[in-house]
Amino acid sequence: MSGRFETRLAEMGVTLPEAPAPAANYVPYVVSGDLVFVSGQIAMQNGTFLTGKLGADMDVDAGAAAARTCAIGLLAQVKAACGGDLDRLQRVVKLTGFVNSTPEFGDQPKVINGASDFLVEALGDAGRHSRSAVSAASLPFGVAVEIEGIFEIR
């Protein structure tokens, strides 16, 4: 039976994917005490990279949708770190969002809002977090967004 967080995700029409394995010599997450540090999750949907550069060929709404997919990937990794029990998650502590954008683009926070808004909708107060949203000249595979996170678990 699903816990409260997965029930809420299901109500939102979201099923967490299996946590993807890393693509290089690193681990997808590290548990230290009651914190889980999740490596950057890149924008993907149905196994396809969501590519684009904000300020050139992608608008803020599309970037926010890409950020939302990163947040789903983060939760999938947290679930794996919690042995499959997402209800061990106590709160989202911090997100760092990287936005593939032109030098003139200044709406990185609006893009990363796609992840932040999703996490609060899905997790309630446990989803409220501190955050940074920064520009990147490029990201792996040309994706639009990459987000890493720190989570508190029990």
DSSP file (Angstrom, degrees, kcal/mol; ACC not computed):
  #  RESIDUE AA STRUCTURE BP1 BP2  ACC     N-H-->O    O-->H-N    N-H-->O    O-->H-N    TCO  KAPPA ALPHA  PHI   PSI    X-CA   Y-CA   Z-CA
    1    1 A M              0   0    0      0, 0.0     2,-0.1     0, 0.0     0, 0.0   0.000 360.0 360.0 360.0 140.1    0.0    0.0    0.0
    2    2 A S        -     0   0    0      1,-0.1    83,-0.1     4,-0.1     2,-0.0  -0.415 360.0-126.5 -74.5 148.8    1.2    3.5   -0.8
    3    3 A G     >  -     0   0    0     -2,-0.1     4,-2.3     1,-0.0     5,-0.2  -0.164  38.5 -84.4 -82.8-175.5    2.0    6.0    1.9
    4    4 A R  H  > S+     0   0    0      1,-0.2     4,-2.2     2,-0.2     5,-0.2   0.875 126.4  48.9 -63.2 -39.9    0.7    9.5    2.1
    5    5 A F  H  > S+     0   0    0      2,-0.2     4,-2.5     1,-0.2    -1,-0.2   0.934 114.0  45.1 -68.3 -43.6    3.2   11.1   -0.2
    6    6 A E  H  > S+     0   0    0      2,-0.2     4,-2.4     1,-0.2    -2,-0.2   0.845 111.3  54.2 -69.5 -30.9    2.8    8.5   -2.9
    7    7 A T  H  X S+     0   0    0     -4,-2.3     4,-2.2     2,-0.2    -1,-0.2   0.929 109.8  47.4 -64.0 -44.2   -1.0    8.7   -2.5
    8    8 A R  H  X S+     0   0    0     -4,-2.2     4,-1.4     2,-0.2    -2,-0.2   0.918 111.0  51.2 -63.4 -43.0   -0.8   12.5   -3.1
    9    9 A L  H  <>S+     0   0    0     -4,-2.5     5,-2.9     1,-0.2     3,-0.4   0.921 108.9  51.3 -59.5 -43.5    1.4   12.0   -6.1
   10   10 A A  H ><5S+     0   0    0     -4,-2.4     3,-1.6     1,-0.2    -1,-0.2   0.899 106.2  54.3 -60.8 -41.1   -1.1    9.5   -7.5
   11   11 A E  H 3<5S+     0   0    0     -4,-2.2    -1,-0.2     1,-0.3    -2,-0.2   0.817 108.4  50.3 -60.9 -29.6   -3.9   12.0   -7.0
   12   12 A M  T 3<5S-     0   0    0     -4,-1.4    -1,-0.3    -3,-0.4    -2,-0.2   0.463 122.3-110.1 -85.5  -2.4   -1.7   14.4   -9.0
   13   13 A G  T < 5S+     0   0    0     -3,-1.6     2,-0.5    -4,-0.3    -3,-0.2   0.707  75.3 133.8  81.3  21.0   -1.3   11.8  -11.8
   14   14 A V      < -     0   0    0     -5,-2.9     2,-0.5    -6,-0.2    -1,-0.3  -0.913  34.0-175.0-112.0 127.0    2.4   11.3  -11.0
   15   15 A T        -     0   0    0     -2,-0.5    -9,-0.0    -3,-0.1    57,-0.0  -0.985  30.2-123.6-114.0 125.8    4.1    7.9  -10.7
   16   16 A L        -     0   0    0     -2,-0.5     3,-0.1     1,-0.1    57,-0.1  -0.484  25.7-134.0 -68.9 133.6    7.7    8.0   -9.6
   17   17 A P        -     0   0    0      0, 0.0     2,-0.2     0, 0.0    -1,-0.1  -0.287  36.4 -80.2 -74.8 169.9   10.0    6.2  -12.0
   18   18 A E        -     0   0    0      1,-0.1    59,-0.1    -2,-0.0    58,-0.1  -0.521  59.7 -98.2 -64.3 140.3   12.7    3.8  -10.9
   19   19 A A        -     0   0    0     57,-0.3    -1,-0.1    -2,-0.2    55,-0.0  -0.473  44.1-122.7 -64.9 122.5   15.6    5.8   -9.7
   20   20 A P        -     0   0    0      0, 0.0    -1,-0.1     0, 0.0     3,-0.1  -0.344  20.5-116.1 -69.1 148.2   18.1    5.9  -12.6
   21   21 A A        -     0   0    0      1,-0.1     6,-0.1     6,-0.0     0, 0.0  -0.446  41.8 -90.3 -75.0 154.3   21.6    4.7  -12.2
   22   22 A P        -     0   0    0      0, 0.0    -1,-0.1     0, 0.0     5,-0.0  -0.290  23.6-140.1 -66.7 154.4   24.5    7.2  -12.5
   23   23 A A  S    S+     0   0    0     -3,-0.1     2,-0.2     2,-0.0    -2,-0.0   0.412  79.6  12.7 -94.9   0.3   26.0    7.7  -15.9
   24   24 A A  S    S-     0   0    0      2,-0.2     2,-1.9     0, 0.0     0, 0.0  -0.723 111.3 -42.6-152.9-160.1   29.6    8.0  -14.6
   25   25 A N  S    S+     0   0    0     -2,-0.2     2,-0.3     2,-0.0    -2,-0.0  -0.471 101.1  81.5 -85.1  69.3   31.8    7.4  -11.6
   26   26 A Y  S    S-     0   0    0     -2,-1.9    -2,-0.2    13,-0.0     3,-0.0  -0.945  75.8-108.6-155.1 170.9   29.6    8.8   -8.9
   27   27 A V        -     0   0    0     -2,-0.3    12,-0.2     1,-0.1     3,-0.1  -0.805  21.8-127.1-107.1 152.3   26.6    7.7   -6.8
   28   28 A P  S    S-     0   0    0      0, 0.0    11,-2.5     0, 0.0     2,-0.3   0.770  89.0  -0.1 -70.8 -24.3   23.0    9.0   -7.3
   29   29 A Y  E     -A   38   0A   0      9,-0.2     2,-0.4    51,-0.0     9,-0.2  -0.987  58.6-147.7-157.6 158.6   22.7    9.9   -3.6
   30   30 A V  E     -A   37   0A   0      7,-1.9     7,-2.9    -2,-0.3     2,-0.6  -1.000  11.7-150.3-130.1 129.9   24.6    9.8   -0.4
   31   31 A V  E     +A   36   0A   0     -2,-0.4     2,-0.4     5,-0.2     5,-0.2  -0.895  18.9 174.2 -99.2 125.0   22.9    9.3    3.0
   32   32 A S  E >   -A   35   0A   0      3,-2.8     3,-1.9    -2,-0.6     2,-0.3  -0.935  63.7 -50.6-132.5 108.1   24.8   11.1    5.9
   33   33 A G  T 3  S-     0   0    0     -2,-0.4     0, 0.0     1,-0.3     0, 0.0  -0.507 123.1 -20.1  63.8-123.3   23.0   10.9    9.2
   34   34 A D  T 3  S+     0   0    0     -2,-0.3   119,-2.8    -3,-0.1     2,-0.4   0.150 121.2  92.6-103.2  18.8   19.4   12.1    8.6
   35   35 A L  E <   -AB  32 152A   0     -3,-1.9    -3,-2.8   117,-0.2     2,-0.5  -0.902  55.9-158.8-114.7 143.0   20.3   13.9    5.3
   36   36 A V  E     -AB  31 151A   0    115,-3.0   115,-2.5    -2,-0.4     2,-0.7  -0.985   6.1-159.4-116.8 123.2   20.1   12.6    1.8
   37   37 A F  E     -AB  30 150A   0     -7,-2.9    -7,-1.9    -2,-0.5     2,-0.5  -0.910  12.9-159.0-102.7 113.4   22.2   14.5   -0.8
   38   38 A V  E     -AB  29 149A   0    111,-3.2   111,-1.5    -2,-0.7    -9,-0.2  -0.820  14.8-124.3-101.2 128.2   20.9   13.7   -4.3
   39   39 A S  E     -     0   0A   0    -11,-2.5   108,-0.1    -2,-0.5   110,-0.1  -0.173  51.6 -66.7 -60.4 160.0   23.0   14.2   -7.3
   40   40 A G  E     -     0   0A   0    108,-0.1     2,-0.5   106,-0.1   108,-0.3  -0.232  48.3-151.3 -54.5 130.1   21.8   16.5  -10.1
   41   41 A Q  E     - B   0 147A   0    106,-3.2   106,-2.1    -3,-0.1     2,-0.2  -0.914  13.7-143.0-104.5 128.8   18.7   15.1  -11.9
   42   42 A I  E     - B   0 146A   0     -2,-0.5     2,-0.5   104,-0.2   104,-0.2  -0.559  29.0 -87.5 -95.3 158.4   18.4   16.2  -15.5
   43   43 A A        +     0   0    0    102,-1.9     7,-2.4    -2,-0.2     2,-0.3  -0.468  63.0 151.5 -68.4 115.3   15.2   17.1  -17.3
   44   44 A M  E     -E   49   0B   0     -2,-0.5     2,-0.4     5,-0.3     5,-0.2  -0.993  24.5-172.8-144.2 147.5   13.8   13.9  -18.8
   45   45 A Q  E >  S-E   48   0B   0      3,-2.4     3,-1.7    -2,-0.3    -2,-0.0  -0.960  76.9 -12.0-143.6 127.2   10.3   12.7  -19.7
   46   46 A N  T 3  S-     0   0    0     -2,-0.4     3,-0.1     1,-0.3    -1,-0.0   0.866 129.6 -53.2  52.6  40.6    9.5    9.2  -20.9
   47   47 A G  T 3  S+     0   0    0      1,-0.2     2,-0.4     0, 0.0    -1,-0.3   0.543 115.0 115.6  77.2   7.3   13.2    8.5  -21.4
   48   48 A T  E <   -E   45   0B   0     -3,-1.7    -3,-2.4     3,-0.0    -1,-0.2  -0.924  68.1-119.5-114.0 133.4   13.8   11.5  -23.6
   49   49 A F  E     -E   44   0B   0     -2,-0.4     2,-1.0    -5,-0.2    -5,-0.3  -0.455  19.0-135.7 -65.9 137.4   16.0   14.4  -22.7
   50   50 A L        -     0   0    0     -7,-2.4    94,-2.6    -2,-0.1    95,-0.4  -0.836  36.9-175.0 -95.1  99.4   14.1   17.8  -22.5
   51   51 A T  B     +F  143   0C   0     -2,-1.0    92,-0.2    92,-0.3     2,-0.2  -0.568  20.6 101.1-100.7 157.8   16.6   19.9  -24.3
   52   52 A G        -     0   0    0     90,-2.0     2,-0.5    -2,-0.2    48,-0.2  -0.737  56.3-105.7 150.0 166.1   16.7   23.6  -25.0
   53   53 A K    >>> -     0   0    0     -2,-0.2     3,-2.1    46,-0.0     4,-1.5  -0.979  32.6-127.2-123.6 118.7   18.2   26.9  -24.0
   54   54 A L  B 345S+gh  58 101D   0     46,-3.0    48,-2.3    -2,-0.5    51,-0.2  -0.433  98.3  26.7 -64.7 133.8   16.1   29.4  -22.1
   55   55 A G  T 345S+     0   0    0      3,-1.5    -1,-0.3    46,-0.2     4,-0.1   0.298 127.1  48.2  93.4  -7.8   16.2   32.8  -23.8
   56   56 A A  T <45S-     0   0    0     -3,-2.1    -2,-0.2     2,-0.3    -1,-0.1   0.596 130.1  -7.7-122.4 -72.8   16.8   31.2  -27.2
   57   57 A D  T  <5S+     0   0    0     -4,-1.5     2,-0.3     1,-0.1    -3,-0.2   0.215 120.3  61.1-120.0  14.6   14.6   28.3  -28.1
   58   58 A M  B   < -g   54   0D   0     -5,-1.1    -3,-1.5    -6,-0.1    -2,-0.3  -0.998  66.8-142.9-142.9 138.4   12.7   27.6  -24.9
   59   59 A D     >  -     0   0    0     -2,-0.3     4,-2.2    -5,-0.2     5,-0.2  -0.461  33.7 -99.9 -95.8 172.9   10.2   29.8  -22.9
   60   60 A V  H  > S+     0   0    0      1,-0.2     4,-2.9     2,-0.2     5,-0.2   0.884 120.0  53.8 -60.3 -42.5    9.8   30.0  -19.2
   61   61 A D  H  > S+     0   0    0      1,-0.2     4,-2.0     2,-0.2    -1,-0.2   0.915 110.8  45.8 -61.3 -42.8    6.7   27.7  -19.1
   62   62 A A  H  > S+     0   0    0      2,-0.2     4,-1.9     1,-0.2    -1,-0.2   0.878 113.2  51.0 -66.8 -37.2    8.5   25.0  -20.9
   63   63 A G  H  X S+     0   0    0     -4,-2.2     4,-2.3     2,-0.2    -2,-0.2   0.899 108.8  50.6 -65.4 -40.8   11.6   25.4  -18.7
   64   64 A A  H  X S+     0   0    0     -4,-2.9     4,-1.9     2,-0.2    -2,-0.2   0.886 108.9  51.8 -64.9 -38.1    9.4   25.2  -15.6
   65   65 A A  H  X S+     0   0    0     -4,-2.0     4,-1.4     2,-0.2    -1,-0.2   0.891 109.6  50.0 -63.9 -38.7    7.8   22.0  -16.9
   66   66 A A  H  X S+     0   0    0     -4,-1.9     4,-1.4     1,-0.2   -22,-0.2   0.898 108.4  52.6 -65.4 -39.9   11.4   20.6  -17.4
   67   67 A A  H  X S+     0   0    0     -4,-2.3     4,-2.0     1,-0.2    -2,-0.2   0.870 103.5  58.1 -63.1 -36.4   12.2   21.6  -13.8
   68   68 A R  H  X S+     0   0    0     -4,-1.9     4,-1.9     1,-0.2    -1,-0.2   0.895 103.0  52.7 -60.6 -40.2    9.2   19.7  -12.6
   69   69 A T  H  X S+     0   0    0     -4,-1.4     4,-2.0     1,-0.2    -1,-0.2   0.857 106.2  54.1 -65.5 -33.0   10.5   16.5  -14.2
   70   70 A C  H  X S+     0   0    0     -4,-1.4     4,-2.3     2,-0.2    -1,-0.2   0.908 106.2  52.2 -64.1 -41.1   13.8   17.1  -12.3
   71   71 A A  H  X S+     0   0    0     -4,-2.0     4,-2.3     2,-0.2    -2,-0.2   0.881 107.1  52.3 -63.5 -38.1   11.8   17.2   -9.1
   72   72 A I  H  X S+     0   0    0     -4,-1.9     4,-2.0     1,-0.2    -1,-0.2   0.918 109.6  49.7 -62.5 -42.7   10.2   13.9   -9.9
   73   73 A G  H  X S+     0   0    0     -4,-2.0     4,-1.9     2,-0.2    -2,-0.2   0.881 108.2  53.4 -62.3 -39.1   13.6   12.4  -10.5
   74   74 A L  H  X S+     0   0    0     -4,-2.3     4,-2.3     1,-0.2    -2,-0.2   0.934 109.1  48.1 -61.2 -46.1   14.8   13.8   -7.1
   75   75 A L  H  X S+     0   0    0     -4,-2.3     4,-2.6     1,-0.2    -1,-0.2   0.865 107.7  55.8 -64.6 -34.9   11.9   12.2   -5.3
   76   76 A A  H  X S+     0   0    0     -4,-2.0     4,-1.9     1,-0.2   -57,-0.3   0.910 109.6  46.4 -62.2 -40.7   12.6    8.9   -7.1
   77   77 A Q  H  X S+     0   0    0     -4,-1.9     4,-2.5     2,-0.2    -2,-0.2   0.892 111.3  51.3 -68.6 -39.2   16.1    9.0   -5.7
   78   78 A V  H  X S+     0   0    0     -4,-2.3     4,-1.6     2,-0.2    -2,-0.2   0.917 108.3  52.5 -62.9 -42.5   14.9    9.9   -2.2
   79   79 A K  H  <>S+     0   0    0     -4,-2.6     5,-2.9     1,-0.2     6,-0.4   0.921 110.5  47.7 -59.0 -44.0   12.5    7.0   -2.3
   80   80 A A  H ><5S+     0   0    0     -4,-1.9     3,-1.6     1,-0.2    -1,-0.2   0.911 109.7  52.7 -62.6 -42.0   15.4    4.7   -3.3
   81   81 A A  H 3<5S+     0   0    0     -4,-2.5    -1,-0.2     1,-0.3    -2,-0.2   0.776 108.0  53.1 -64.3 -25.1   17.5    6.1   -0.5
   82   82 A C  T ><5S-     0   0    0     -4,-1.6     3,-1.4    -3,-0.3    -1,-0.3   0.106 121.4-105.7 -97.4  20.1   14.7    5.4    1.9
   83   83 A G  T < 5S-     0   0    0     -3,-1.6    -3,-0.2     1,-0.3    -2,-0.1   0.790  78.8 -50.6  63.0  28.3   14.4    1.7    0.9
   84   84 A G  T 3 <S+     0   0    0     -5,-2.9     2,-0.8    -6,-0.2    -1,-0.3   0.416 114.2 112.7  92.6  -1.5   11.3    2.3   -1.1
   85   85 A D    X   +     0   0    0     -3,-1.4     3,-2.0    -6,-0.4     4,-0.2  -0.790  38.4 179.6-109.0  89.9    9.4    4.1    1.7
   86   86 A L  G >  S+     0   0    0     -2,-0.8     3,-2.1     1,-0.3    -1,-0.2   0.739  74.6  75.5 -62.2 -22.3    8.9    7.7    0.6
   87   87 A D  G 3  S+     0   0    0      1,-0.3    -1,-0.3    -3,-0.1    -2,-0.0   0.568  77.3  75.1 -70.0  -5.8    7.1    8.5    3.9
   88   88 A R  G <  S+     0   0    0     -3,-2.0    66,-1.7    -6,-0.1    -1,-0.3   0.663  73.1 106.4 -72.3 -15.6   10.5    8.5    5.6
   89   89 A L  E <   +C  153   0A   0     -3,-2.1    64,-0.3    64,-0.2     3,-0.1  -0.486  45.8 178.7 -66.0 125.9   11.0   11.9    4.0
   90   90 A Q  E     -     0   0A   0     62,-3.1     2,-0.3     1,-0.4    63,-0.2   0.829  59.6 -29.7 -94.6 -43.4   10.7   14.6    6.6
   91   91 A R  E     -C  152   0A   0     61,-1.6    61,-2.8    36,-0.1     2,-0.6  -0.975  53.0-105.3-169.1 156.8   11.3   17.6    4.4
   92   92 A V  E     -C  151   0A   0     34,-3.1    59,-0.2    -2,-0.3     3,-0.1  -0.823  35.6-176.9 -84.3 125.5   13.1   19.1    1.4
   93   93 A V  E     -     0   0A   0     57,-2.5    37,-2.5    -2,-0.6     2,-0.3   0.909  56.6  -7.7 -92.5 -51.1   15.9   21.1    2.8
   94   94 A K  E     -Cd 150 130A   0     56,-1.7    56,-2.6    35,-0.2     2,-0.4  -0.995  50.2-163.0-154.2 139.2   17.6   22.7   -0.2
   95   95 A L  E     -Cd 149 131A   0     35,-1.8    37,-1.8    -2,-0.3     2,-0.5  -0.955   4.3-162.6-117.9 144.3   17.5   22.7   -4.0
   96   96 A T  E     -Cd 148 132A   0     52,-2.3    52,-2.2    -2,-0.4     2,-0.4  -0.979  15.6-164.5-122.8 117.0   20.1   24.0   -6.4
   97   97 A G  E     -Cd 147 133A   0     35,-2.9    37,-3.0    -2,-0.5     2,-0.5  -0.869   8.3-161.2-108.9 133.2   18.8   24.5   -9.9
   98   98 A F  E     -Cd 146 134A   0     48,-3.3    48,-2.0    -2,-0.4     2,-0.5  -0.949   8.6-161.9-112.2 126.9   20.9   25.0  -13.0
   99   99 A V  E     -Cd 145 135A   0     35,-2.7    37,-2.7    -2,-0.5     2,-0.9  -0.943  18.9-134.6-116.5 121.1   19.2   26.5  -16.0
  100  100 A N  E     + d   0 136A   0     44,-2.8   -46,-3.0    -2,-0.5     2,-0.3  -0.618  53.9 149.7 -70.4 104.5   20.7   26.2  -19.5
  101  101 A S  B     -h   54   0D   0     35,-2.0   -46,-0.2    -2,-0.9    -2,-0.0  -0.942  50.4-100.5-145.3 160.6   20.2   29.8  -20.6
  102  102 A T    >   -     0   0    0    -48,-2.3     3,-0.9    -2,-0.3   -46,-0.0  -0.319  44.0-106.5 -72.5 161.3   21.6   32.7  -22.6
  103  103 A P  T 3  S+     0   0    0      0, 0.0    -1,-0.1     0, 0.0   -48,-0.1   0.808 120.5  51.0 -60.2 -28.7   23.6   35.4  -21.0
  104  104 A E  T 3  S+     0   0    0    -49,-0.1     2,-0.2     2,-0.0   -49,-0.1   0.683  84.8 103.7 -83.2 -18.2   20.7   37.8  -21.3
  105  105 A F    <   +     0   0    0     -3,-0.9     3,-0.1   -51,-0.2    -4,-0.1  -0.466  38.1 169.3 -70.9 130.8   18.1   35.5  -19.7
  106  106 A G        +     0   0    0     -2,-0.2    -1,-0.1     1,-0.1   -51,-0.0   0.272  50.3  90.8-125.8  10.9   17.3   36.5  -16.1
  107  107 A D     >  +     0   0    0      1,-0.2     4,-1.7     2,-0.1     3,-0.4  -0.049  40.1 127.9-101.3  33.2   14.2   34.4  -15.2
  108  108 A Q  H  > S+     0   0    0      1,-0.2     4,-2.4     2,-0.2     5,-0.2   0.896  72.9  55.7 -54.2 -42.1   16.1   31.4  -13.7
  109  109 A P  H  > S+     0   0    0      0, 0.0     4,-1.4     0, 0.0    -1,-0.2   0.898 105.0  52.1 -59.9 -38.1   14.0   31.6  -10.5
  110  110 A K  H  4 S+     0   0    0     -3,-0.4     4,-0.4     2,-0.2    -2,-0.2   0.866 110.1  49.6 -64.9 -34.9   10.8   31.3  -12.5
  111  111 A V  H >< S+     0   0    0     -4,-1.7     3,-1.8     1,-0.2     4,-0.3   0.951 110.7  47.6 -66.6 -49.5   12.1   28.2  -14.3
  112  112 A I  H >X S+     0   0    0     -4,-2.4     4,-2.1     1,-0.3     3,-1.2   0.708  93.6  78.5 -68.9 -19.3   13.1   26.5  -11.0
  113  113 A N  H 3X S+     0   0    0     -4,-1.4     4,-3.2     1,-0.3     5,-0.4   0.800  81.0  69.8 -55.0 -27.9    9.6   27.4   -9.6
  114  114 A G  H <> S+     0   0    0     -3,-1.8     4,-1.0    -4,-0.4    -1,-0.3   0.878 106.2  36.9 -58.6 -37.4    8.4   24.4  -11.7
  115  115 A A  H <> S+     0   0    0     -3,-1.2     4,-2.5    -4,-0.3    -2,-0.2   0.913 118.5  48.7 -78.5 -46.4   10.3   22.2   -9.2
  116  116 A S  H  X S+     0   0    0     -4,-2.1     4,-2.1     1,-0.2     5,-0.2   0.931 112.3  47.5 -61.6 -47.2    9.5   24.1   -6.1
  117  117 A D  H  X S+     0   0    0     -4,-3.2     4,-2.4     1,-0.2    -1,-0.2   0.902 112.3  50.9 -62.0 -41.0    5.8   24.5   -6.8
  118  118 A F  H  X S+     0   0    0     -4,-1.0     4,-2.8    -5,-0.4     5,-0.2   0.931 109.3  50.0 -61.5 -46.3    5.6   20.8   -7.6
  119  119 A L  H  X S+     0   0    0     -4,-2.5     4,-2.6     1,-0.2     5,-0.2   0.881 112.7  46.3 -64.2 -38.3    7.3   19.7   -4.4
  120  120 A V  H  X S+     0   0    0     -4,-2.1     4,-2.1     7,-0.2    -1,-0.2   0.904 113.6  49.2 -70.2 -40.1    5.0   21.9   -2.2
  121  121 A E  H  < S+     0   0    0     -4,-2.4    -2,-0.2    -5,-0.2    -1,-0.2   0.916 119.5  38.2 -62.3 -42.0    1.9   20.7   -4.0
  122  122 A A  H  < S+     0   0    0     -4,-2.8    -2,-0.2    -5,-0.2    -1,-0.2   0.854 131.4  24.6 -77.8 -36.1    3.0   17.1   -3.6
  123  123 A L  H >< S-     0   0    0     -4,-2.6     3,-1.2     1,-0.3    -3,-0.2   0.456  87.2-149.9-114.3  -3.5    4.5   17.2   -0.1
  124  124 A G  G >< S-     0   0    0     -4,-2.1     3,-2.1     1,-0.3     4,-0.3  -0.407  76.0  -8.7  65.1-142.2    2.8   20.2    1.6
  125  125 A D  G >  S+     0   0    0      1,-0.3     3,-1.4     2,-0.2    -1,-0.3   0.788 131.6  66.7 -60.6 -27.6    4.9   21.9    4.2
  126  126 A A  G <  S+     0   0    0     -3,-1.2   -34,-3.1     1,-0.3    -1,-0.3   0.712  96.6  58.1 -64.7 -18.3    7.5   19.1    4.0
  127  127 A G  G <  S+     0   0    0     -3,-2.1    -1,-0.3   -36,-0.2    -7,-0.2   0.552  78.4 107.4 -88.5  -8.4    8.2   20.4    0.4
  128  128 A R    <   +     0   0    0     -3,-1.4     2,-0.3    -4,-0.3   -36,-0.2  -0.531  49.4 158.0 -73.8 136.3    9.1   23.9    1.4
  129  129 A H        -     0   0    0     -2,-0.2   -35,-0.2   -38,-0.1     2,-0.2  -0.931  45.1 -99.5-151.6 165.3   12.8   24.5    1.0
  130  130 A S  E     -d   94   0A   0    -37,-2.5   -35,-1.8    -2,-0.3     2,-0.3  -0.548  49.4-174.6 -84.5 164.1   15.7   26.9    0.6
  131  131 A R  E     -d   95   0A   0    -37,-0.2     2,-0.4    -2,-0.2   -35,-0.2  -1.000  30.0-155.7-162.3 151.6   16.9   27.3   -3.0
  132  132 A S  E     -d   96   0A   0    -37,-1.8   -35,-2.9    -2,-0.3     2,-0.4  -0.980  10.9-166.8-126.3 145.8   19.4   28.7   -5.5
  133  133 A A  E     +d   97   0A   0     -2,-0.4     2,-0.3   -37,-0.2   -35,-0.2  -0.953  18.9 171.5-134.2 113.3   18.6   29.1   -9.2
  134  134 A V  E     -d   98   0A   0    -37,-3.0   -35,-2.7    -2,-0.4     2,-0.2  -0.840  30.9-112.9-126.5 158.5   21.6   29.8  -11.4
  135  135 A S  E     -d   99   0A   0     -2,-0.3     2,-0.4   -37,-0.2   -35,-0.2  -0.596  25.1-165.3 -85.5 148.4   22.4   30.1  -15.1
  136  136 A A  E     -d  100   0A   0    -37,-2.7   -35,-2.0    -2,-0.2     3,-0.1  -0.998  23.0-140.3-132.5 139.0   24.6   27.6  -16.9
  137  137 A A  S    S-     0   0    0     -2,-0.4     2,-0.3     1,-0.2    -1,-0.1   0.822  88.6 -10.2 -66.4 -30.8   26.1   28.2  -20.3
  138  138 A S        -     0   0    0     -3,-0.1    -1,-0.2   -38,-0.0     6,-0.1  -0.972  63.8-152.5-160.2 160.5   25.4   24.5  -21.1
  139  139 A L    >   -     0   0    0     -2,-0.3     3,-2.1     4,-0.2     4,-0.1  -0.908  45.2 -66.9-133.7 162.5   24.2   21.3  -19.4
  140  140 A P  G >  S+     0   0    0      0, 0.0     3,-2.0     0, 0.0    -1,-0.0  -0.181 118.3   0.3 -53.1 137.0   24.8   17.6  -20.0
  141  141 A F  G 3  S-     0   0    0      1,-0.3   -92,-0.0   -90,-0.0   -90,-0.0   0.587 122.7 -75.9  61.5  12.7   23.1   16.4  -23.2
  142  142 A G  G <  S+     0   0    0     -3,-2.1   -90,-2.0     1,-0.2    -1,-0.3   0.647  81.1 166.7  76.3  14.5   21.8   19.9  -23.9
  143  143 A V  B <   -F   51   0C   0     -3,-2.0   -92,-0.3   -92,-0.2    -4,-0.2  -0.216  39.6-133.1 -63.2 156.1   19.1   19.5  -21.3
  144  144 A A  S    S+     0   0    0    -94,-2.6   -44,-2.8     1,-0.2     2,-0.3   0.819  81.6  19.2 -78.0 -32.8   17.3   22.7  -20.2
  145  145 A V  E     - C   0  99A   0    -95,-0.4  -102,-1.9   -46,-0.2     2,-0.3  -0.989  51.6-175.2-144.0 145.3   17.5   22.1  -16.4
  146  146 A E  E     -BC  42  98A   0    -48,-2.0   -48,-3.3    -2,-0.3     2,-0.4  -0.988  13.6-173.6-136.5 135.8   19.4   20.1  -13.8
  147  147 A I  E     -BC  41  97A   0   -106,-2.1  -106,-3.2    -2,-0.3     2,-0.3  -0.995   7.3-169.8-134.5 134.4   18.5   20.2  -10.1
  148  148 A E  E     - C   0  96A   0    -52,-2.2   -52,-2.3    -2,-0.4     2,-0.3  -0.821  16.2-166.1-113.0 159.7   20.3   18.7   -7.1
  149  149 A G  E     -BC  38  95A   0   -111,-1.5  -111,-3.2    -2,-0.3     2,-0.4  -0.980  24.4-143.3-149.7 159.5   18.8   18.5   -3.6
  150  150 A I  E     -BC  37  94A   0    -56,-2.6   -57,-2.5    -2,-0.3   -56,-1.7  -0.986  27.5-175.2-120.4 132.1   19.3   17.9    0.1
  151  151 A F  E     -BC  36  92A   0   -115,-2.5  -115,-3.0    -2,-0.4     2,-0.5  -0.955  21.2-135.6-131.1 144.2   16.5   16.1    1.9
  152  152 A E  E     +BC  35  91A   0    -61,-2.8   -62,-3.1    -2,-0.3   -61,-1.6  -0.868  30.1 177.7 -99.0 133.0   15.9   15.2    5.6
  153  153 A I  E       C   0  89A   0   -119,-2.8   -64,-0.2    -2,-0.5   -65,-0.1  -0.791 360.0 360.0-126.0 170.0   14.7   11.7    6.3
  154  154 A R              0   0    0    -66,-1.7   -65,-0.1    -2,-0.3    -1,-0.1   0.316 360.0 360.0-120.7 360.0   13.9    9.6    9.4
